[in-house]
């Protein structure tokens, strides 16, 4: 557990031994030792290489940029966050010259939970690689992503129970994660197992296919720094319902939102999208227009602006 077979900046394939925490420390040391030469800045993503980034900043005397894609508070769904991760994250945030947050939602967490000065945080929303519309829509309500506490899939299933009392449709839970057995048991307990399909891991082509044939996509996350899957669904012509506790909710206007815990509201909005073609069509068409402003090229330009700030 926690081992890697890839050496940074090299072609060696050697396993890093030890438990998770020891392996992470060794990996950071390897990153630090492998990086030599002349650079303008260091850019780390999340906690995994944060310590290497801090050591290299001190060794090379150059600025450190840290992108925060998620925090331990997100990953733990704000329940029992691991202080080991939090300490690494806070130290990296304090030492970084600039922090890139993937949403204003994440920026608030960085300021309020980690005590970081908001003036050194820049928000750069994620982009999406469009999937495209192909095939015929079916009466499918989709969740796609990791099956963890953070993602709120249990609330999706509880909403499904209420929807199925009013509509004949199918629910698809695509992906895998540590909550898969628990979610299967929940669908049985709710009496909806015959209407819910758990796909397990999917190939890239299968992911595109399920997006394209679904009529509704739901992102029910308890805490979601951004939520690229919502953009992927829109690019495949599928309207979305997203949790208010998500970064993507601030980037999209043509979507429906609900509190992750409000399964009645979530169910009502699923029913509305299944029943009313005009609503579904309007949201789909207008949301696709918004994707023109949520591209990876735009994210890259914004990131370059942050680079220019720290090296000027």
Helices and strands as residue ranges (DSSP letters): H 20-34, E 41-45, H 50-60, E 63-68, H 72-75, H 83-95, E 98-101, H 104-114, G 118-120, E 121-123, E 140-144, G 149-151, H 153-164, E 170-174, H 180-189, G 193-195, E 196-200, H 204-213, E 216-219, H 228-235, E 239-243, H 248-251, E 256-258, H 263-275, H 277-290, G 291-293, H 296-311
